[in-house]
Structures are given as C-alpha cells and as structure tokens.
Amino acid sequence: MIRKIVGLLLVSLWALGSLNAELTEEQLKVPLEVEPTDPSQAKIVFIAGSPSNKPGQHEYFAGCALMSKWIQRVPGVTSVMVANGWPQKADLLSGARCVVLYMDGGDKLPFLSPERWAVMQKLVDAGTGFVVLHQAVDCPADRATDFKKWFGAVFQKDIGCRGHWDVSFDRVEAHPITAGMSPFELKKDGWLYNLHFSESGVSPVLSAVMPESSRTSADAKAHPGRSEAVAWAFERAGGGRSFGFTGCDLHQNWGVAAQRQLLINGIFWAAKVPLMETKAVPAVTQGEMAQNLDRKIFLPKKKK
C-alpha cells in the first residue's frame, strides 16, 4: 500500500513538473488548464507552444495570455490557457467552441502523434472552431491533406515562401472578421505565404503585395506582383469554422489595434459567438505586453 501511494505521488509530481516545464515564475502565476465553472459559456482554449526563436519573437505564451485576457471581458465567453503545446489533462479540449493554435510548425508540431492527431480529428468532426497562427500552419508533407481540410490552408516548402519584412494592408476584404477595420501596417513581422488553399470554403481576409526578393519558390516567382493572402476564413464541409493568420511572429505588433481586432474577431467568428464589430478594441500597455515572456536560453551551436 505504501509503495502504491509513493508511486502515485511520484506520478503526480511528474505531471506537475511536465505541466510547468520551461515556465518562468511569472508564467506560473497564470492559471493553466482550469476548466470553466459555467458550462453555458463559450469555451475558448489557447494552446501556446514551447519557447522558441529570439526574445520578442514567437512569444506564444505571452501572446495567448493577452488574447485570453481580452476575450474574458466579453459576457458569455471564457478561456482556458494551455502551455508547452498540448494539454496535460486528457479531456480538456472536450466541449471547446474554439481552439487557438499558436506554436512552432513542421516537425515540431506538438500533435503529430497518432493519439493527439485522433483528438484533433475528433474536434474537427464535432464542428469545433480553430484559429491557426504563424508557424502552426506549417506541417509535414504527409499531413498536408488533413491540414487543408481542417484549416483551409497549409504551408508547404514546394511553393511556400517565408521571411520577415514590413507589410502594408492597403485594402481590407469585406468579411465579418474585418468589420470596422481600416487599412493598416505591421512592421518587421514574420510571414508565410503562397499557401496551398482548400478548393472551396476559403475567403481571403487580408492580402498584401510581398517583396519580390521574398519569392523563393518557382511557383511564387511565376506570379510577380500578385497580392498574397496571409489571413483567411474557412467554412469547413462539416459546418465548423477555421481562421488563419500567418503573422504574429513579432510580439511588439500586439500593440497595433488592428491586429488585436483581427485576432479577437477571428476567434469569435470561428467559435460562432457574436463578433466585436463596433465595440471598442481592448487597449494594451507596454507593461502588459512585457508580461509572461518566455525564458529564451539556447546553447550556442557547436562548430563543425
């Protein structure tokens, strides 16, 4: 009996350590994987990826914490924060109206295992909304078909381009997600474009002309001067919705009101809850944006 109790305690301590891996003291103060007490509220789950890239870039946890706080102010909506790419609680995603994926992509995607992939497919089948941000739209080639069915678009190296530069959105497409928005600019952000889009159900939300020097694939070079979609809305065949945006690399751009409105409206649209539209976009201070940043400690690469 004693041995069994000790074993259970060790498992509990291991689970707690896994849940808090990589987190700073400040981040540990953010409630993680706390289920809402009112089941009538629309449950939005934010899944933040593990630390990556340089300070001020790929601040997945801090970005999710900001978005989570903003939507909590809306009556009838509640949010759940998840760290390190995937929930530790087995049923946490059940009943979610929308799941926001903000994390590294490609082979680093945290849900590539058969068990987690099955959970994602179950959410899709249930009509759960999805928001996929920045690198999370990238996946291994053998998963690209499912990504298009789930999110409406997928980045692949065969035609896709990526990099960092200023982007001016001189035109905002007419869509509920962009209601009330005006043209705006984002400085020095990271972008993925020339995606593989679903053959139906996709509506471009934001497009812009990209630098010709960024057209690194043969397919992209064949379309010089073309405006490229970097944000889109997708109405899935089964009735669910997905919203994608390949920006959100540079944390400082959360200070741009248009980006905040775009993301909040995109989340609500995917979750099928009333949009902000004419409501005031939540303000954010530099102090708030400096909260919950990752501890970026990377060992230098060994010289060959």
Secondary structure, DSSP 8 states (H G I E B T S, - for coil): -HHHHHHHHHHHHHHHHHHTTT--TTGGGS--S---S-TTSEEEEEEE----SSTTBS-HHHHHHHHHHHHHTSTTEEEEEE-TTS-SSTTTTTT-SEEEEES--GGG-TT-SHHHHHHHHHHHHTT-EEEEEGGGGB--GGGHHHHHHHHSEEB-TTT-EEEEEEEEE--B--SGGGTT---EEEEEEEEEES-EE-SSSEEEEEEEE--GGG--SHHHHTSTT-EEEEEEEEE-TTS-EEEEES---BGGGGGSHHHHHHHHHHHHHHHTS---TTS------HHHHTTT------------
